Amino acid sequence: MDHKHDCEPASFWRSRYGAGLIVLGSVAGYFLWTEHRAHLAGALPFVLLLACPLMHVFMHHGHGRGQHGPHQHGSKGEQNVAPALKTGDQHDA
């Protein structure tokens, strides 16, 4: 008989060591939070202020520099709007 084993090895987080690391990290996080809550709460306003520029840098991806998409200046949508406005101005003249 030819048996094929196509099962993949279990991930690290589902192993005994991974579960132990999660428990150890949870306990350490709890004690860090209870002992240093005042320090962390004092730094929270500065973290919120720092989050704003970091979100602009990492979430906007540079506002499309170097990309050739429809949101770039001079796209076809903007070119079609300009002649329509010029024809409207000619009726007033």
C-alpha positions in Angstrom: 0.0 0.0 0.0 1.2 3.4 -0.9 0.2 6.1 1.7 0.7 9.7 0.9 1.0 12.2 3.7 0.1 15.6 2.4 -0.5 17.2 5.8 1.6 20.2 6.6 3.5 20.6 9.9 1.7 22.5 12.6 2.5 26.2 12.9 4.7 27.4 15.8 1.8 29.2 17.5 -0.2 25.9 17.8 2.7 24.0 19.3 3.5 23.6 23.0 6.2 26.2 22.8 4.0 28.7 21.1 1.3 28.3 23.6 3.8 28.7 26.4 5.2 31.8 24.8 1.6 33.3 24.5 0.9 32.5 28.2 4.3 33.9 29.3 3.8 37.1 27.2 0.3 37.6 28.6 1.5 37.3 32.2 4.5 39.7 31.5 2.1 42.1 29.8 -0.3 42.1 32.7 2.4 42.8 35.3 3.9 45.5 33.1 0.5 47.1 32.7 -0.3 47.0 36.4 3.1 48.3 37.5 3.7 51.0 34.9 0.1 52.2 34.2 0.9 55.7 35.3 3.9 56.0 33.0 1.9 54.7 30.0 -1.1 56.9 30.7 1.2 60.0 30.9 2.7 59.2 27.5 -0.7 58.6 25.8 -1.3 62.1 24.5 2.2 62.2 22.9 1.6 58.9 21.3 -1.7 60.2 19.8 0.1 63.3 18.5 2.8 61.2 17.0 0.3 58.9 15.3 -1.0 61.7 13.0 2.2 62.3 11.0 3.0 58.6 11.0 -0.4 57.8 9.5 0.2 60.4 6.8 3.6 58.9 5.9 2.6 55.2 5.9 -1.0 55.3 4.8 -1.0 57.9 2.0 2.0 56.3 0.3 3.5 59.6 -0.8 0.3 60.9 -2.4 0.9 59.1 -5.7 4.3 60.3 -6.6 5.6 58.5 -9.6 2.3 56.7 -10.2 0.5 57.0 -13.5 -3.2 56.7 -12.5 -6.4 58.6 -13.0 -5.8 60.8 -9.9 -2.7 62.4 -11.3 -2.8 66.0 -12.4 -3.6 66.4 -16.1 -5.6 63.3 -16.4 -8.3 62.9 -19.1 -11.1 63.8 -16.7 -9.6 67.2 -16.0 -9.0 67.9 -19.7 -12.6 67.3 -20.5 -13.8 69.8 -17.9 -11.8 72.7 -19.2 -13.2 73.0 -22.8 -16.8 72.8 -21.4 -16.1 75.9 -19.2 -14.6 77.7 -22.2 -17.6 77.2 -24.3 -19.8 78.5 -21.5 -17.7 81.6 -21.3 -18.1 82.3 -25.1 -21.9 82.6 -24.7 -21.5 85.4 -22.1 -19.2 87.4 -24.4 
